[in-house]
């Protein structure tokens, strides 16, 4: 988050003003304090460059704020790419994807370790 502010040449105060939250709220997040998840979404949306990046940034901020457990960065990247791939899927396509994922889980469970 600090890098994102720096990359856009914004102070925490300027970033807060741009997003519509206080700079102290941004500071709380940076210090690992818990803030409302909607605030985190606003931050991710303001500092991202596309759906994939937004999803990854939001996940990192939610982890930092204590709403999620820490995952390896490569998993976040994979999940972000997956979200980008399916973001415009229709409900029927999402249903089909879910069935396929269930099928893969079933196969994996049948393979001896």
Long-range contacts (C-beta under 8 A, 24 or more apart in sequence): 1-26, 1-29, 1-30, 1-43, 1-47, 1-61, 1-64, 2-30, 4-47, 4-57, 5-47, 8-47, 15-46, 15-47, 18-46, 19-43, 19-46, 29-61, 29-64, 29-65, 30-64, 32-64, 32-65, 32-66, 33-65, 34-65, 34-66, 34-67, 35-65, 37-62, 37-65, 37-67, 40-65, 40-67, 50-84, 51-83, 51-84, 51-87, 52-80, 52-81, 52-83, 52-84, 53-80, 55-79, 55-80, 55-83, 55-84, 56-80
